[in-house]
Amino acid sequence: MPLKDLKTIEFGNEADFKKAFGEITKLLGKDRVSTDKDILEIHSTSSFSTHQATPDQRPQLVVYPSTTEEVSKIMSICYKHSVPVVAFGGGTSLEGHFTPTRGGVSIDFYNMGEIISILDDDLQAVVQPNVGWEELNEELANHNLFFPPDPGPGAKIGGMVGTSCSGTNAFRFGTVKDWIISLKVVLADGTVIKTRQRPMKSSAGYNLTGLFIGAEGTLGLVTEITVKLTPKPDNVSVGVFSFKTIEDSAKAVAKVVQSGIKPNAMELMDDVAMKCVNHSGETSRIWPEEQTLLFKFSGFTPRDASEQLKAVERIARAEGCTSVQLAVTPEDVDDLWAARKHALWAVQAFGGMNKRVWTTDVAVPISKLPDLVKDTRKDLDDTGLFSAVLGHVGDGNFHAIIVYEPEKIAIATAAVERMVDRAIALGGTCTGEHGVGLGKRHHLDHELGPEAVNTMRKIKLALDPKCLLNTDKVIQVDPNDKTILEAN
């Protein structure tokens, strides 16, 4: 459905909004709704979002349901009065995902953070959307089980489903879509559906589970998730490989992938990122401030992991690796991996906490990674802005973190645009795991083609004909929407 054939979205008027807010307040009680200015601000943007909300992009009401039934009733009310709705979880998304561009209601899932059940015998768990992946894994450790997707600290599983994210474990274990069995979803009109039953595979009907993964809350609100689990890895060790050039490190990644070796994780941190980690004091050791690859292995015995690290070392040495350090004790492994997970904050702190930070990602076929990483690093250096390159390079996905003064946003924006254009030209994607939100929406036509995007519009309008759910995200459905133009 071409954008030019669509009409401007029409929401309810002020009286409609007032009626809806009154009915929701009656449903939940005054203690579970808020119009506090600071609360509205928190639910509109974050300091690390690529899209900074404009003054009018605020919810008028934040609500805190506790059950799927309450979410359903809230959506029924909003549908009746044509009030837009945005879901809110951990607030860690990066591309303006939860900014309420049309006002309305922000549904905060704070009260829906229960681990409903852990089904040890089936290697499954059932959780509500505001359960964090870290929290779930802490509980699963008592069962010697593990949920592999591991994005940034603070992310909630509902949001992880929404952005189809991944994390450091993606190379071996896959992304979040590989670990979701079924979803309970509230549609725009309040209808509640379950996407499938609990067998590990099913050929029954359309893949509705897959439809909602990565939809960023634009097609429905996820209120319950059944996830797969796996036994917790044993005998974990980490190898830290240093290189003189970022191109050499990326070539080593490609050779390791092509060799068939399967580490649990394969991470790139450039010399700037390593300097920031050392400066942060987050680790007990000082690491070489060079282009760095981190490999994590596990095995049935310590020797299994050791043999795999030796095989990687042979490849790395052939590609110019200058030094190898091992983190073999549990303390060293946790120490170094925690530093990797907090790299965003380390780079921001080193670059200046009073500045803005832009973190973005792309992904390409693994053979194209060396050229893209090399060209991106040079381009970022040429901007004169403080920046670091790092990422989950085993599957061709890497990130750029750019720290900049507000008056230099045009320079940062242009650098990100060039990075994305290069990735797409190499057969890649504008985002490997952060999602589209507002920040990457304008790249979809270039990456997928207008017919694919038009098909997405048909799906959106079939499930949400009033365009109430997370309006303006992922795809443009209002021909008069100027959100991206205003933001930049």
VMD Tcl script that draws the C-alpha trace (Angstrom):
set ca {
  {0.00 0.00 0.00}
  {1.92 3.08 -1.22}
  {2.18 5.97 1.24}
  {0.65 8.40 -1.25}
  {-2.60 6.40 -1.24}
  {-3.06 6.70 2.53}
  {-4.92 9.39 4.44}
  {-3.76 11.49 7.37}
  {-4.29 9.64 10.65}
  {-7.15 11.07 12.69}
  {-7.18 10.56 16.44}
  {-9.85 11.51 18.93}
  {-10.31 15.13 20.00}
  {-9.62 16.59 23.43}
  {-13.01 15.48 24.73}
  {-12.39 11.91 23.52}
  {-9.02 11.83 25.27}
  {-10.59 13.13 28.49}
  {-13.28 10.43 28.41}
  {-10.69 7.71 27.79}
  {-8.45 8.92 30.62}
  {-11.42 8.98 32.98}
  {-12.45 5.43 32.10}
  {-8.89 4.13 32.48}
  {-8.52 5.86 35.85}
  {-11.77 4.28 37.00}
  {-10.50 0.87 35.83}
  {-7.08 1.02 37.52}
  {-7.60 3.47 40.35}
  {-5.80 6.77 40.85}
  {-2.74 5.08 42.37}
  {-1.94 3.32 39.06}
  {-2.17 6.28 36.70}
  {0.00 9.39 36.56}
  {0.06 12.83 34.97}
  {3.13 13.94 36.92}
  {5.39 16.05 34.69}
  {8.58 14.16 35.60}
  {6.91 10.79 34.98}
  {5.66 11.97 31.58}
  {9.19 13.12 30.73}
  {10.74 9.73 31.60}
  {8.20 8.05 29.31}
  {9.00 10.26 26.33}
  {12.74 9.97 25.70}
  {16.18 9.17 27.14}
  {19.56 10.88 27.01}
  {21.01 8.11 24.82}
  {18.17 7.90 22.28}
  {19.03 8.93 18.73}
  {15.67 10.73 18.58}
  {15.27 13.41 21.24}
  {11.57 14.01 21.79}
  {10.22 17.45 20.93}
  {8.28 19.32 23.66}
  {4.91 18.12 22.34}
  {5.97 14.46 22.14}
  {4.86 13.49 25.63}
  {2.16 11.11 26.85}
  {-0.74 12.79 28.59}
  {-1.24 9.78 30.85}
  {1.01 6.97 32.11}
  {-0.76 3.82 33.32}
  {0.44 0.74 35.21}
  {-1.62 -2.40 34.50}
  {-0.92 -5.67 36.32}
  {-2.60 -8.26 34.09}
  {-3.31 -9.10 30.47}
  {-7.00 -8.51 31.20}
  {-6.29 -4.94 32.32}
  {-4.16 -4.26 29.25}
  {-7.01 -5.57 27.11}
  {-9.53 -3.27 28.79}
  {-7.20 -0.27 28.42}
  {-6.81 -0.97 24.70}
  {-10.57 -1.38 24.28}
  {-11.08 2.05 25.84}
  {-8.37 3.67 23.72}
  {-9.73 2.03 20.57}
  {-13.24 3.29 21.30}
  {-12.00 6.87 21.75}
  {-9.18 6.74 19.13}
  {-6.38 7.44 21.62}
  {-2.80 6.48 20.62}
  {-0.85 4.10 22.87}
  {2.86 3.38 23.40}
  {4.25 0.51 25.48}
  {7.09 1.15 27.96}
  {9.38 -1.38 29.64}
  {13.02 -0.88 30.60}
  {13.39 2.34 28.62}
  {16.75 1.19 27.21}
  {15.90 1.30 23.49}
  {18.02 3.54 21.31}
  {16.09 4.68 18.24}
  {13.22 6.67 19.74}
  {11.12 3.51 20.10}
  {8.98 4.65 23.04}
  {8.63 8.35 22.18}
  {4.87 9.10 22.02}
  {4.92 11.19 18.86}
  {1.13 11.70 19.02}
  {0.69 11.97 22.79}
  {-1.96 9.74 24.33}
  {-1.30 6.90 26.78}
  {1.98 5.26 27.80}
  {1.39 1.75 29.16}
  {4.20 1.03 31.63}
  {4.61 -2.70 32.30}
  {6.37 -2.11 35.63}
  {3.77 -4.22 37.50}
  {4.07 -7.08 35.00}
  {7.53 -8.38 35.91}
  {6.73 -11.88 37.15}
  {8.52 -15.09 36.22}
  {5.31 -17.10 35.96}
  {6.87 -20.55 35.72}
  {10.12 -22.37 34.99}
  {9.45 -25.67 33.25}
  {12.72 -27.52 33.85}
  {11.72 -30.74 32.12}
  {10.72 -28.89 28.94}
  {13.61 -26.37 29.04}
  {11.10 -23.51 28.96}
  {9.99 -20.55 31.07}
  {6.91 -18.34 30.98}
  {7.45 -14.68 31.87}
  {5.69 -11.34 31.86}
  {7.15 -8.57 29.66}
  {8.93 -6.59 32.37}
  {11.16 -9.46 33.47}
  {14.77 -8.53 32.72}
  {17.06 -11.01 31.00}
  {19.60 -10.62 33.82}
  {16.94 -11.25 36.45}
  {15.72 -14.34 34.61}
  {19.23 -15.77 34.32}
  {19.88 -15.20 38.02}
  {16.84 -17.35 38.80}
  {17.69 -19.91 36.11}
  {21.17 -20.40 37.60}
  {19.45 -22.16 40.50}
  {18.16 -24.67 37.94}
  {21.49 -24.85 36.02}
  {19.67 -23.33 33.05}
  {20.34 -20.34 30.83}
  {18.47 -17.87 28.54}
  {21.13 -16.84 25.98}
  {20.01 -13.46 24.49}
  {21.97 -10.78 26.37}
  {21.54 -7.20 25.11}
  {22.47 -4.15 27.17}
  {22.01 -4.04 30.95}
  {18.47 -3.23 32.06}
  {16.70 -4.55 28.96}
  {13.37 -6.31 29.57}
  {12.24 -9.39 27.68}
  {9.14 -7.64 26.33}
  {11.31 -4.96 24.73}
  {13.77 -7.59 23.52}
  {10.90 -9.26 21.67}
  {9.82 -5.90 20.29}
  {13.20 -5.09 18.74}
  {14.22 -8.68 17.89}
  {17.49 -8.01 19.68}
  {20.43 -10.29 20.36}
  {23.67 -9.59 22.25}
  {27.12 -11.06 22.75}
  {25.91 -14.68 22.66}
  {24.27 -14.39 19.23}
  {27.05 -16.02 17.19}
  {26.60 -19.42 18.81}
  {23.11 -19.24 20.27}
  {21.24 -17.02 17.81}
  {19.07 -13.96 18.40}
  {15.98 -13.54 20.56}
  {13.67 -14.80 17.79}
  {15.35 -18.21 18.09}
  {14.40 -18.43 21.78}
  {10.72 -17.44 21.71}
  {8.14 -20.23 21.57}
  {4.89 -18.32 21.90}
  {3.43 -14.96 22.87}
  {0.26 -13.67 24.43}
  {-0.64 -10.44 22.64}
  {-3.28 -7.74 23.10}
  {-4.34 -6.29 19.74}
  {-5.32 -2.68 19.05}
  {-9.02 -3.26 19.75}
  {-8.37 -5.18 22.98}
  {-8.59 -8.68 21.50}
  {-6.25 -11.14 23.25}
  {-4.52 -13.86 21.22}
  {-1.99 -16.59 21.93}
  {0.27 -17.11 18.94}
  {0.83 -20.88 19.41}
  {1.08 -23.75 21.92}
  {4.27 -24.95 23.67}
  {5.85 -27.66 21.48}
  {9.36 -26.85 20.30}
  {8.12 -26.78 16.72}
  {4.78 -26.34 14.98}
  {3.56 -26.06 11.38}
  {0.04 -25.02 12.40}
  {-1.00 -21.91 10.51}
  {0.79 -18.63 9.94}
  {3.83 -17.84 12.07}
  {2.12 -15.26 14.27}
  {4.89 -15.46 16.85}
  {7.40 -14.30 14.26}
  {5.06 -11.53 13.11}
  {5.14 -9.78 16.49}
  {8.88 -10.28 17.12}
  {10.59 -7.14 15.85}
  {7.30 -5.25 15.39}
  {8.26 -2.79 18.16}
  {4.77 -2.67 19.63}
  {3.21 -1.42 16.39}
  {1.01 -4.50 15.84}
  {0.09 -5.53 19.39}
  {1.17 -5.41 23.03}
  {3.01 -8.50 24.28}
  {1.86 -9.42 27.80}
  {3.29 -12.94 28.21}
  {6.27 -14.73 26.66}
  {7.15 -18.43 26.62}
  {10.91 -18.77 26.07}
  {13.27 -21.65 25.37}
  {16.11 -22.41 27.76}
  {19.36 -24.35 27.52}
  {21.73 -25.89 30.10}
  {24.11 -23.33 31.53}
  {27.55 -23.45 29.81}
  {30.36 -25.05 31.82}
  {34.12 -24.39 31.90}
  {33.95 -20.91 30.38}
  {37.15 -19.16 29.33}
  {37.87 -15.94 27.44}
  {40.74 -15.11 25.11}
  {41.75 -11.49 24.47}
  {43.52 -11.02 21.12}
  {45.19 -7.71 20.21}
  {45.84 -6.40 16.68}
  {47.57 -3.34 15.25}
  {44.79 -2.50 12.78}
  {41.03 -2.85 12.97}
  {41.04 -4.36 9.47}
  {43.32 -7.19 10.63}
  {41.01 -7.94 13.55}
  {37.98 -8.06 11.23}
  {39.83 -10.36 8.82}
  {40.57 -12.71 11.71}
  {36.86 -12.76 12.55}
  {35.96 -13.77 9.00}
  {38.58 -16.54 9.00}
  {37.38 -17.94 12.34}
  {33.77 -17.99 11.14}
  {34.73 -19.63 7.85}
  {36.79 -22.28 9.71}
  {33.69 -23.64 11.43}
  {34.90 -22.90 14.97}
  {31.90 -21.94 17.13}
  {32.80 -19.79 20.13}
  {30.01 -18.80 22.50}
  {30.75 -15.18 21.65}
  {33.07 -13.16 19.43}
  {33.35 -9.46 20.24}
  {35.28 -6.54 18.75}
  {36.44 -3.57 20.81}
  {38.63 -1.01 19.08}
  {41.56 0.78 20.74}
  {39.33 3.66 21.84}
  {36.86 1.32 23.54}
  {39.69 -0.51 25.33}
  {41.15 2.79 26.54}
  {37.73 3.80 27.88}
  {37.30 0.46 29.67}
  {40.71 0.80 31.32}
  {39.91 4.37 32.32}
  {36.55 3.37 33.79}
  {38.14 1.13 36.40}
  {35.48 -1.51 35.75}
  {38.08 -4.28 35.45}
  {40.77 -5.38 37.88}
  {43.33 -5.72 35.06}
  {44.68 -3.20 32.57}
  {44.20 -4.48 29.02}
  {46.23 -3.58 25.90}
  {44.74 -0.49 24.25}
  {44.76 -1.93 20.75}
  {42.20 -3.32 18.31}
  {40.86 -6.23 20.33}
  {38.87 -9.41 19.77}
  {37.29 -11.21 22.71}
  {36.42 -14.89 22.27}
  {34.36 -16.77 24.82}
  {34.36 -20.58 24.83}
  {32.80 -23.28 26.96}
  {33.05 -27.06 26.97}
  {32.38 -30.26 28.86}
  {35.90 -30.02 30.28}
  {38.40 -27.14 30.68}
  {40.47 -28.80 27.96}
  {37.61 -28.45 25.44}
  {37.59 -24.67 25.82}
  {41.40 -24.52 25.85}
  {41.72 -26.45 22.59}
  {39.25 -24.13 20.86}
  {41.15 -21.07 22.06}
  {44.39 -22.53 20.67}
  {42.74 -23.04 17.28}
  {41.57 -19.42 17.26}
  {45.04 -18.24 18.28}
  {46.59 -19.96 15.25}
  {44.18 -18.13 12.93}
  {44.61 -14.82 14.74}
  {48.42 -14.99 14.61}
  {48.24 -15.57 10.86}
  {46.15 -12.39 10.54}
  {48.52 -10.16 12.49}
  {47.59 -10.76 16.13}
  {50.28 -9.17 18.32}
  {49.41 -10.56 21.75}
  {47.07 -12.99 23.48}
  {45.85 -12.89 27.07}
  {43.56 -15.41 28.71}
  {40.87 -14.83 31.28}
  {40.35 -18.32 32.66}
  {39.20 -17.83 36.24}
  {35.47 -17.14 36.72}
  {36.39 -13.78 38.26}
  {38.48 -12.73 35.24}
  {35.79 -13.88 32.80}
  {33.02 -12.02 34.62}
  {35.28 -8.98 35.05}
  {36.09 -8.62 31.37}
  {32.62 -9.43 30.07}
  {31.04 -6.93 32.46}
  {33.37 -4.29 31.03}
  {32.20 -5.17 27.51}
  {28.55 -4.91 28.54}
  {29.15 -1.46 30.07}
  {31.25 -0.15 27.17}
  {28.59 2.41 26.20}
  {28.80 4.10 29.59}
  {32.60 3.86 29.65}
  {32.87 5.59 26.25}
  {30.35 8.25 27.23}
  {32.16 8.96 30.50}
  {35.55 9.23 28.79}
  {34.17 11.41 25.99}
  {32.41 13.79 28.38}
  {29.25 13.21 30.41}
  {27.89 16.66 29.50}
  {27.75 15.66 25.83}
  {25.27 13.58 23.88}
  {25.96 10.00 22.89}
  {24.75 8.28 19.72}
  {25.03 4.51 19.57}
  {24.04 2.79 16.36}
  {24.48 -0.58 14.67}
  {24.57 -2.22 11.25}
  {25.22 -5.78 10.05}
  {26.70 -7.21 6.85}
  {27.64 -10.62 5.42}
  {30.77 -11.74 7.24}
  {33.00 -11.50 4.14}
  {32.17 -7.79 3.88}
  {32.95 -6.99 7.51}
  {36.67 -6.08 7.18}
  {36.09 -3.39 4.54}
  {33.08 -1.92 6.33}
  {34.78 -1.74 9.73}
  {37.93 -0.20 8.22}
  {36.00 2.41 6.20}
  {33.71 3.28 9.11}
  {36.60 3.73 11.55}
  {38.38 6.06 9.10}
  {35.20 8.02 8.41}
  {34.56 8.51 12.13}
  {38.15 9.66 12.66}
  {37.72 12.20 9.86}
  {34.69 13.76 11.58}
  {36.81 14.84 14.53}
  {34.18 13.50 16.95}
  {35.10 11.18 19.81}
  {33.92 7.67 18.89}
  {34.45 3.95 19.42}
  {33.70 0.89 17.30}
  {32.69 -2.40 18.89}
  {30.20 -5.18 18.40}
  {29.09 -8.78 17.98}
  {31.23 -9.30 14.93}
  {30.81 -13.07 14.69}
  {27.55 -12.50 12.83}
  {28.71 -9.39 10.99}
  {27.09 -6.96 13.44}
  {28.97 -4.00 14.87}
  {28.23 -0.75 16.68}
  {29.54 2.78 16.59}
  {29.34 4.96 19.69}
  {29.70 8.67 18.90}
  {30.02 11.37 21.58}
  {29.24 14.88 20.38}
  {28.24 18.39 21.43}
  {24.59 19.24 20.62}
  {25.65 21.82 18.04}
  {27.52 19.09 16.11}
  {24.52 16.80 15.65}
  {24.59 17.35 11.88}
  {28.14 15.93 11.72}
  {27.15 12.89 13.79}
  {23.98 12.35 11.76}
  {25.87 12.46 8.46}
  {28.45 9.94 9.73}
  {25.72 7.50 10.78}
  {23.94 7.92 7.44}
  {27.15 7.08 5.57}
  {27.74 4.04 7.79}
  {24.25 2.73 7.06}
  {24.51 3.44 3.34}
  {27.79 1.53 3.15}
  {26.29 -1.45 4.98}
  {23.24 -1.62 2.73}
  {25.41 -1.30 -0.39}
  {27.35 -4.37 0.82}
  {24.16 -6.44 1.11}
  {23.69 -5.63 4.79}
  {21.07 -4.08 7.03}
  {20.56 -0.70 8.69}
  {20.18 -2.44 12.05}
  {21.26 -5.86 13.25}
  {19.65 -5.67 16.69}
  {18.76 -2.16 17.88}
  {15.60 -1.99 15.80}
  {14.14 0.70 13.56}
  {12.05 2.97 15.79}
  {12.15 6.49 14.40}
  {15.88 6.70 13.81}
  {16.19 4.08 11.05}
  {12.70 4.27 9.51}
  {13.79 6.22 6.45}
  {16.29 3.49 5.48}
  {13.76 0.71 4.92}
  {12.83 1.64 1.34}
  {16.52 1.62 0.42}
  {17.23 -1.68 2.16}
  {14.08 -3.68 1.40}
  {12.47 -1.89 -1.54}
  {9.13 -0.03 -1.64}
  {7.03 -3.14 -2.32}
  {8.23 -4.85 0.86}
  {7.53 -1.70 2.88}
  {4.09 -1.39 1.27}
  {3.37 -4.97 2.35}
  {4.32 -4.01 5.91}
  {1.82 -1.13 5.73}
  {-0.93 -3.57 4.73}
  {-0.14 -5.74 7.75}
  {-0.09 -2.70 10.04}
  {-3.46 -1.43 8.79}
  {-5.04 -4.89 8.96}
  {-4.15 -5.32 12.64}
  {-4.30 -1.66 13.70}
  {-6.63 0.19 11.29}
  {-6.69 3.33 13.45}
  {-2.87 3.35 13.74}
  {-3.03 3.70 17.52}
  {-0.12 1.43 18.45}
  {3.29 3.12 18.63}
  {2.37 5.46 15.81}
  {5.10 6.55 13.37}
  {7.53 3.77 14.33}
  {9.13 1.23 11.93}
  {7.16 2.38 8.87}
  {5.49 5.64 7.92}
  {1.71 5.31 7.60}
  {0.77 8.99 7.67}
  {1.73 10.82 4.45}
  {1.82 14.13 6.34}
  {4.06 12.88 9.16}
  {7.14 15.11 9.52}
  {8.55 13.40 12.62}
  {11.96 12.54 11.17}
  {12.38 15.95 9.55}
  {11.59 17.70 12.83}
  {13.94 15.48 14.84}
  {16.93 16.18 12.62}
}
mol new
graphics top color blue
foreach p $ca { graphics top sphere $p radius 0.5 }
foreach p [lrange $ca 0 end-1] q [lrange $ca 1 end] { graphics top cylinder $p $q radius 0.2 }
display resetview
